[in-house]
Amino acid sequence: ISSKKDENVKYTYCGSNEIIAGGKMELNDLENLFDVKIETSSNAVTVGGFLMDELGEIPAAGDKINRGSLLFYVLSSDPNRVKKVYIRLAAAAKRRKNK
């Protein structure tokens, strides 16, 4: 298991195509990490903001959504924000990426 933490990016690898990220992780960083484009109709900048916009409320632990090739599973949140999210790149996307 490896971690990367700096001012803007906070995540921990828990597999080759899966991470546990903080809600403050920027969507641009997530897109670069997994080489994907996240389609959103909002102005969300962070993973937490994206999930709130997609669900229409602050997500609770256990909430999950699939968007494109990514699965988002909320691990923890409080009444005001998303704290931790498990994010996995789908198997089909992994195969395309390796070709």
C-alpha positions as CSV (number, residue, x, y, z in Angstrom):
1,I,0.0,0.0,0.0
2,S,1.4,3.4,-0.9
3,S,0.2,6.9,-0.2
4,K,0.5,10.2,-1.9
5,K,-0.3,13.3,0.1
6,D,0.4,17.0,-0.7
7,E,-1.6,20.2,-0.5
8,N,-4.2,19.2,-3.1
9,V,-4.0,15.4,-3.6
10,K,-4.9,13.0,-0.8
11,Y,-5.3,9.3,-1.6
12,T,-4.0,5.9,-0.8
13,Y,-3.7,3.0,-3.2
14,C,-5.4,-0.2,-2.1
15,G,-4.9,-2.0,-5.4
16,S,-3.6,-1.2,-8.9
17,N,-6.8,0.5,-10.0
18,E,-8.4,1.4,-6.7
19,I,-7.9,4.1,-4.1
20,I,-9.3,5.5,-1.0
21,A,-9.5,9.3,-1.4
22,G,-10.5,12.2,0.8
23,G,-13.5,14.2,-0.3
24,K,-11.2,17.2,-1.0
25,M,-9.4,15.4,-3.8
26,E,-9.7,17.4,-6.9
27,L,-11.5,15.8,-9.9
28,N,-8.7,16.9,-12.2
29,D,-6.3,14.9,-10.1
30,L,-8.6,11.8,-10.1
31,E,-9.0,12.1,-13.9
32,N,-5.2,12.2,-14.4
33,L,-4.6,9.3,-12.0
34,F,-7.0,6.9,-13.8
35,D,-6.7,8.5,-17.3
36,V,-10.4,9.1,-17.5
37,K,-12.8,12.0,-18.1
38,I,-15.5,12.5,-15.5
39,E,-18.6,14.0,-17.1
40,T,-20.4,16.4,-14.8
41,S,-23.1,19.0,-15.4
42,S,-22.1,21.0,-12.3
43,N,-19.1,23.1,-11.4
44,A,-17.8,20.6,-8.9
45,V,-14.1,20.7,-8.3
46,T,-13.6,18.0,-5.7
47,V,-14.7,14.4,-5.4
48,G,-17.0,15.3,-2.5
49,G,-18.6,18.1,-4.4
50,F,-19.1,15.9,-7.4
51,L,-20.8,13.2,-5.2
52,M,-23.0,15.8,-3.5
53,D,-24.1,17.1,-6.9
54,E,-24.8,13.6,-8.3
55,L,-26.8,12.5,-5.4
56,G,-28.5,15.8,-4.7
57,E,-27.5,15.7,-1.0
58,I,-24.5,15.1,1.2
59,P,-23.8,11.4,0.8
60,A,-23.9,9.0,3.7
61,A,-21.5,6.1,4.4
62,G,-22.5,3.2,2.1
63,D,-23.8,5.4,-0.7
64,K,-22.4,4.3,-4.1
65,I,-22.6,5.5,-7.7
66,N,-21.2,4.4,-11.0
67,R,-20.1,7.1,-13.4
68,G,-18.4,6.2,-16.6
69,S,-15.7,3.7,-15.8
70,L,-15.5,4.6,-12.1
71,L,-17.3,3.2,-9.0
72,F,-17.5,5.6,-6.1
73,Y,-18.4,4.1,-2.6
74,V,-18.7,6.6,0.3
75,L,-16.8,5.2,3.3
76,S,-17.4,8.1,5.7
77,S,-19.0,11.6,5.8
78,D,-20.4,14.0,8.3
79,P,-23.4,16.4,8.0
80,N,-21.4,18.9,6.0
81,R,-19.0,17.0,3.8
82,V,-17.7,13.7,2.4
83,K,-14.6,12.5,4.3
84,K,-13.5,9.3,2.6
85,V,-14.4,7.6,-0.7
86,Y,-13.4,4.3,-2.2
87,I,-12.9,4.7,-5.9
88,R,-12.3,1.8,-8.4
89,L,-11.7,1.8,-12.1
90,A,-13.9,-0.8,-13.8
91,A,-12.3,-3.9,-15.3
92,A,-13.3,-3.0,-18.9
93,A,-11.5,0.3,-18.6
94,K,-8.4,-1.4,-17.2
95,R,-8.2,-3.6,-20.2
96,R,-8.5,-0.7,-22.6
97,K,-5.9,1.2,-20.7
98,N,-3.4,-1.7,-20.9
99,K,-3.7,-2.1,-24.7
